[in-house]
Amino acid sequence: MSSLTDPEVPEETAPKAAAREPLDVKQGGAYLGDRAFKLATGSFAALVLALPLVMIALLYSASRPAIEKFGPGFLTGTTWDPVREEFGALPFIWGTVVSSLIALLIAVPVSLGVAIFLSELCPQKLRRPLGFLVELLAAIPSVVYGFWGIFVMVPWLRESVEPALIRRFGFLPLFRGEPLGFGMLAAGLVLAIMIVPTIASISREVLHAVPDTQREAAMGLGATPWDTIRRAVLPSAKSGIVGAIILGLNRALGETMAVTMVIGNRPKISTSVLDPSYTMASVIANEFTEADKDIYISALSEIGLLLFGVALVMNLVARWLVASTKRKASGKAT
């Protein structure tokens, strides 16, 4: 006789009373592994943020004696005499700015031309080899550029380029002086060669990121390849190209060895690009080991603080330009 009670439910079909406990131990509603991972990555991010602050604090501490002694006159002073303990940073600021601007004037058109050719016009078989050669320029050590500049570029400038510039444009203050070879023009040329791969590589990637639909729409309306690049591709990539140019400028501002070897290293303010000059990075590299007085070391530290500040300002300007360009592009799109 069968039992009136319900049969037992098999263990396999019985509802699970509770979910299986995870392998990780819970703490405060979050898994222990997740909390540890979040803590580790947050520590790395905080370290990256703390390093610039620590550097600024140390540079300010080291340069405080010079700041207190010279005040704002350090930025406008033109005398650099360690023997008399008279220090002015204006010649170094001038040399840094002028040589970097010369580099930009030369490198930006060349870099954009290379980037446009590689991304839009170059045959598919040549894109990878040419792109590799462009990026290879960024891997060459700066001292090699300086060595090449001393023995190849400087004699060429002294014997061919600068005499021709003086003959034809010597009436302009920009090209007055003697054809020495060493000077701001040589430094600007070396810097231009060094920042071309940076600007070209980033600009090429930015151009690749432009949707193909924009190119196809322009060509569907009858645009030529040049019109497609000028009206459909470049406006969309403007913000990224501006960022690439600013990154190249930062590389030029902070370059040391190559510039030191070809700029002439003379603390002089001159309107002629043919005259020797000095940069902030070069004076630190040349004279820091010879600084035998506290005020001398403090003055060099203040120059380092100025160089750090210039790089920081340029990065902020780059971000502002990129953001403003994106806002304008979104406004036009709407």
C-alpha positions as a printed Julia matrix, in Angstrom:
334×3 Matrix{Float64}:
  0.0    0.0     0.0
  1.51   3.33   -1.09
  2.11   6.02    1.45
 -0.18   9.06    1.44
  2.67  11.35    2.13
  4.4   13.2    -0.71
  7.36  11.34   -2.11
 10.77  12.69   -1.38
 12.09  15.16   -3.89
 15.38  13.98   -5.37
 18.38  15.82   -4.15
 19.31  16.89   -7.69
 15.95  18.65   -8.23
 15.7   20.25   -4.81
 15.82  24.04   -4.89
 19.05  25.52   -3.71
 18.59  27.04   -0.31
 21.34  29.6    -0.74
 23.73  30.74   -3.42
 27.2   29.32   -3.29
 29.57  31.51   -1.39
 32.21  33.17   -3.59
 35.82  32.19   -3.26
 36.8   35.68   -2.17
 35.97  36.76    1.33
 33.57  39.7     1.52
 34.49  42.8     3.48
 32.05  45.66    3.72
 30.08  44.5     0.68
 33.06  44.3    -1.66
 35.3   41.4    -2.49
 38.7   41.43   -0.86
 40.45  40.97   -4.19
 38.6   43.88   -5.75
 39.44  46.11   -2.82
 43.11  45.17   -2.99
 43.21  45.77   -6.75
 41.5   49.13   -6.37
 43.89  50.11   -3.6
 46.95  49.12   -5.68
 45.86  50.97   -8.82
 44.83  54.0    -6.76
 48.27  54.02   -5.15
 49.93  54.0    -8.56
 47.77  56.91   -9.71
 48.51  58.84   -6.54
 52.23  58.19   -7.04
 52.07  59.63  -10.55
 50.3   62.71   -9.21
 52.69  63.05   -6.28
 55.91  62.89   -8.29
 55.47  66.28  -10.04
 54.46  67.88   -6.76
 57.52  66.47   -5.02
 59.74  67.64   -7.87
 58.29  71.15   -7.72
 58.74  71.25   -3.95
 62.37  70.1    -4.14
 63.21  72.5    -6.96
 61.6   75.37   -5.11
 63.47  74.49   -1.92
 66.78  74.37   -3.8
 66.13  77.61   -5.67
 64.77  79.56   -2.71
 68.08  81.37   -1.93
 68.25  82.66   -5.51
 64.57  83.64   -5.46
 65.04  85.6    -2.24
 68.26  87.29   -3.43
 67.37  88.19   -7.02
 63.57  88.23   -6.97
 61.77  88.93  -10.28
 65.0   90.43  -11.61
 66.25  86.9   -12.18
 63.79  86.55  -15.06
 64.78  89.84  -16.69
 68.5   89.86  -15.9
 70.95  89.4   -18.76
 74.18  88.9   -16.81
 75.4   85.41  -15.94
 78.62  85.78  -13.95
 79.29  83.02  -11.38
 82.47  84.77  -10.21
 80.61  87.92   -9.15
 77.52  85.92   -8.22
 75.32  87.81  -10.68
 72.73  85.63  -12.34
 70.03  86.44  -14.87
 68.01  83.85  -16.79
 66.7   85.94  -19.69
 69.38  84.82  -22.24
 68.56  81.18  -21.53
 64.82  81.75  -21.79
 65.39  83.6   -25.07
 67.54  80.83  -26.54
 65.08  78.14  -25.49
 62.05  79.89  -26.96
 63.7   80.98  -30.23
 65.32  77.62  -31.0
 62.05  75.8   -30.24
 60.04  78.15  -32.47
 62.52  77.66  -35.31
 62.12  73.91  -34.88
 58.33  74.19  -35.02
 58.36  76.38  -38.12
 60.4   73.73  -39.92
 58.98  70.55  -38.43
 55.23  71.2   -38.5
 54.8   71.45  -42.31
 57.14  68.51  -42.88
 55.44  66.37  -40.22
 51.93  67.1   -41.48
 53.03  66.35  -45.03
 54.5   63.02  -43.94
 51.41  62.14  -41.9
 48.99  63.02  -44.71
 51.0   61.07  -47.27
 51.28  57.97  -45.08
 47.62  57.94  -44.07
 45.88  59.12  -47.23
 48.06  58.94  -50.35
 50.81  56.38  -49.84
 50.46  52.98  -51.61
 49.53  50.22  -49.2
 52.81  48.33  -49.73
 54.92  51.31  -48.73
 52.94  52.5   -45.7
 54.45  50.11  -43.18
 58.13  50.46  -44.26
 57.93  54.26  -44.48
 56.09  54.48  -41.17
 58.77  52.32  -39.57
 61.52  54.57  -40.91
 59.79  57.67  -39.58
 59.39  56.13  -36.13
 63.02  54.98  -36.26
 64.13  58.61  -36.19
 62.64  58.91  -32.7
 64.79  56.01  -31.48
 68.1   57.66  -32.39
 69.86  58.99  -29.25
 70.08  62.75  -29.03
 73.87  62.66  -28.69
 74.03  61.04  -32.13
 72.04  63.94  -33.55
 74.44  66.33  -31.86
 77.47  64.49  -33.2
 76.01  64.57  -36.72
 75.19  68.24  -36.27
 78.78  69.14  -35.32
 80.53  67.3   -38.14
 77.96  67.48  -40.96
 75.32  70.15  -40.48
 77.39  72.93  -38.88
 80.05  72.94  -41.67
 77.28  72.91  -44.27
 75.56  75.88  -42.61
 78.84  77.78  -42.21
 80.02  77.27  -45.78
 76.82  77.26  -47.84
 73.57  78.22  -46.13
 74.49  81.1   -43.84
 76.63  83.01  -46.38
 73.72  82.83  -48.83
 71.27  84.04  -46.18
 73.56  86.95  -45.29
 73.96  87.98  -48.94
 70.26  87.92  -49.74
 68.61  88.78  -46.44
 71.4   90.46  -44.5
 69.43  93.71  -44.38
 67.04  91.98  -41.96
 68.04  91.77  -38.29
 67.06  88.12  -38.41
 70.0   87.18  -40.65
 72.76  89.55  -39.57
 76.07  88.34  -38.22
 78.95  86.09  -39.14
 78.54  82.64  -40.69
 79.72  80.67  -37.67
 77.63  77.55  -38.2
 76.99  77.2   -34.47
 73.93  79.13  -33.34
 70.18  79.14  -32.94
 69.6   78.17  -36.58
 71.67  75.01  -36.15
 69.89  74.19  -32.91
 66.5   74.76  -34.52
 67.34  72.46  -37.44
 68.51  69.66  -35.17
 65.42  70.02  -32.99
 63.19  70.01  -36.07
 64.65  66.69  -37.19
 64.19  65.27  -33.71
 60.53  66.27  -33.29
 59.38  65.35  -36.81
 58.78  61.67  -35.92
 56.8   62.61  -32.8
 54.45  64.99  -34.6
 54.2   62.83  -37.73
 53.45  59.57  -35.9
 50.75  61.03  -33.67
 49.2   63.01  -36.53
 49.1   59.88  -38.69
 47.25  57.95  -35.98
 44.83  60.85  -35.57
 44.15  60.92  -39.31
 43.59  57.16  -39.3
 40.97  57.64  -36.59
 38.82  59.85  -38.85
 35.84  57.73  -40.01
 36.0   56.56  -43.63
 32.39  57.66  -44.08
 33.54  61.28  -44.16
 35.99  60.54  -46.95
 33.38  58.58  -48.88
 30.79  61.34  -48.47
 33.21  63.97  -49.78
 34.21  61.82  -52.75
 30.55  61.07  -53.45
 29.99  64.8   -53.83
 32.73  64.99  -56.43
 35.62  66.21  -54.25
 39.18  65.59  -55.35
 41.61  63.78  -53.01
 43.08  67.14  -51.98
 39.63  68.61  -51.3
 38.7   65.5   -49.31
 41.78  65.84  -47.13
 41.4   69.6   -46.72
 37.66  69.78  -46.08
 36.71  66.4   -44.58
 39.76  64.87  -42.91
 41.88  67.69  -41.49
 39.03  69.58  -39.72
 38.04  66.4   -37.89
 41.63  65.71  -36.85
 42.48  69.28  -35.88
 42.42  68.77  -32.13
 44.68  65.72  -32.27
 47.12  67.47  -34.59
 47.33  70.43  -32.22
 48.09  68.04  -29.38
 50.81  66.38  -31.46
 52.41  69.77  -32.19
 52.42  70.71  -28.51
 54.03  67.37  -27.62
 56.72  68.06  -30.2
 57.22  71.52  -28.72
 57.66  70.03  -25.25
 60.3   67.69  -26.66
 62.1   70.66  -28.18
 61.94  72.71  -24.98
 63.49  69.98  -22.87
 66.11  68.67  -25.28
 69.63  68.96  -23.88
 72.55  67.14  -25.47
 71.94  67.75  -29.16
 71.2   71.44  -28.6
 74.19  71.87  -26.31
 76.52  70.55  -29.0
 75.41  72.92  -31.78
 73.94  76.11  -30.27
 77.26  77.71  -29.3
 76.56  78.04  -25.55
 76.89  81.81  -25.26
 74.51  83.64  -22.85
 73.59  86.35  -25.33
 70.31  87.85  -26.5
 70.33  88.52  -30.22
 67.67  88.99  -32.86
 69.79  87.11  -35.41
 69.27  83.37  -35.7
 72.87  83.03  -36.86
 74.35  84.06  -33.5
 75.25  81.56  -30.76
 72.93  81.31  -27.79
 72.14  79.17  -24.76
 69.11  77.22  -23.52
 67.86  76.48  -20.04
 68.49  72.76  -20.38
 71.98  73.34  -21.79
 73.16  75.63  -19.01
 72.03  73.13  -16.39
 73.85  70.28  -18.13
 77.03  72.3   -18.7
 77.44  74.08  -15.4
 75.81  72.04  -12.67
 78.93  69.94  -12.04
 81.03  73.13  -11.86
 78.76  74.92   -9.39
 80.92  75.37   -6.28
 78.79  77.92   -4.41
 75.36  77.57   -2.86
 73.95  80.58   -4.69
 75.3   79.19   -7.97
 73.53  75.87   -7.4
 70.41  77.74   -6.34
 70.41  79.81   -9.54
 70.69  76.66  -11.67
 67.88  75.09   -9.65
 65.68  78.1   -10.34
 66.34  77.7   -14.05
 65.25  74.07  -13.71
 62.1   75.27  -11.95
 61.45  77.7   -14.79
 61.89  74.96  -17.38
 59.5   72.72  -15.46
 57.0   75.57  -15.31
 57.27  76.26  -19.05
 56.62  72.59  -19.84
 53.64  72.56  -17.47
 52.18  75.71  -19.02
 52.59  74.31  -22.54
 50.76  71.13  -21.55
 47.93  73.16  -20.07
 47.75  75.25  -23.25
 47.67  72.08  -25.33
 44.77  70.7   -23.34
 42.92  74.01  -23.62
 43.42  74.1   -27.4
 42.27  70.51  -27.81
 39.2   71.11  -25.63
 38.29  74.34  -27.41
 38.69  72.7   -30.81
 36.43  69.82  -29.75
 33.8   72.29  -28.52
 33.87  74.17  -31.82
 33.65  70.92  -33.79
 30.7   69.7   -31.73
 28.99  73.07  -32.15
 29.35  72.91  -35.91
 28.08  69.32  -35.91
 24.92  70.32  -34.08
